[in-house]
Amino acid sequence: MEPDPGYDPFSDAVMADPITAYRELLAQCPVPHHDSFDPPFWSLTRHDDVAAAVRDTATWSSLHGQGPRHTSQGGLFTDPPEHTAFRRLLQTAFTPRAVAELEPFIANLARELVDAVAADGRGDLHTAVAFPLPTITIATMMGVPPEDRDDFKRWSDASVARLGSQDPSAHDEDVAALYRYLAAHIDDRRSTIAAGGDPPNDLVTGLVRAEENGATLTPQEILGSCVQLLVGGNETTTSLITNALWRLMDRPELMAEVQGNLDLVDALIEESLRYDAPVLGLFRTTTCPVSMHGVDIPEGAKVQMLFGAANHDPAVFNTPEEFRLDRDPSEARRHLAFGAGPHFCLGASLARLEARHALRAILGTLPNLRADGPSERITPFLLWGRRTLPAAWDV
Ligand code: HEM
């Protein structure tokens, strides 16, 4: 085993280009240790290791949260069998049928957002489309009225920023505002139901009703689940859309190919998920000492499952360093961008649907799409997406 190459996930170099760092780790140091964080943590990089660990919940537990610090939130942040019951309740909102029912709304919203900027010839596609689309979609699913959407988006962004932040307290106020808002929203649905009224048929009502029908969700658990949906679903989907466009803008010949054949958008989405995983890695906590590739990880250690690195493992992907739209679909779909095992992303089909409509609307409506200046990375170290995406197109 080669010596640890001094991997620091917070360094400017890794923040700017995690993928190059992952390639070095995969080749030289499959289980790096990072000790400048409190608590220090390890990471798994190889596809086989990550895929096996997230399925082995007896050794790699989610009980202490998905982030680098030890937390205790319950709900989805548990292991089977407790986790299974929670997940089942939430799953009703994400059945293929429920997601398919959202399609006309999402398609329409994507077209409206793109049409609003089409005549401008230039603009920030993050602000114009990639950012509002998932937020408006999930806010609508939760029954948040349009006038509250801007606040709602700011608060839910703060919850994401907090997860990977070196100074989580900086986001406390906005996160508290989100909890207050959602708690009032849940209360409202509960009193309507208790008074025999007919609340709107949305996700929050569904969770409240599941509780009313004798299932075990407390208001606090409903609240936690709503926050998890926001934290898990908004910025990640925005990142998928921006990352895919960003790579195409860097490769004008590929951009022209996709703009000439929108049927390539589905392959673009899978390759973008593989190449630029929006969630670079989430954490587990070891329930016993583990030894891997000559590295001893103690019990109770935080370990990052680096989905972003596993997606570049040459043992699974041919020419992993190439961004290609012609991968065999069975190979392309082996990426771990949505995780695997019992915590596999509940919103994966929703995210794919949103990205498909956003990308088809953008690429089909804005001719000769190109970069219009540099774009910036989002700040949480465990996520990967663009905060700005300045673009120009022909009008
Ligand atoms: C491209 C967009 C997305 C990416 C890359 C993504 C990624 C992930 C990943 C990697 C996990 C696994 C967590 C773990 O193993 O600890 C996960 C779980 C989850 N995701 Fe997503 N996600 C996306 C979109 C969404 C959306 C749109 C929603 C819902 C609105 C959502 C809801 C969830 C939930 C509830 C979980 C937890 C499942 C569980 O613990 O059983 N995600 N996601």
Boltz pocket constraint, residues with backbone or C-beta under 6 A from the ligand:
constraints:
  - pocket:
      binder: B
      contacts: [[A, 54], [A, 62], [A, 66], [A, 76], [A, 77], [A, 87], [A, 138], [A, 228], [A, 229], [A, 230], [A, 232], [A, 233], [A, 234], [A, 236], [A, 237], [A, 240], [A, 277], [A, 278], [A, 279], [A, 282], [A, 283], [A, 307], [A, 336], [A, 337], [A, 338], [A, 339], [A, 340], [A, 342], [A, 343], [A, 344], [A, 345], [A, 346], [A, 347], [A, 348], [A, 350], [A, 351]]
      max_distance: 6.0
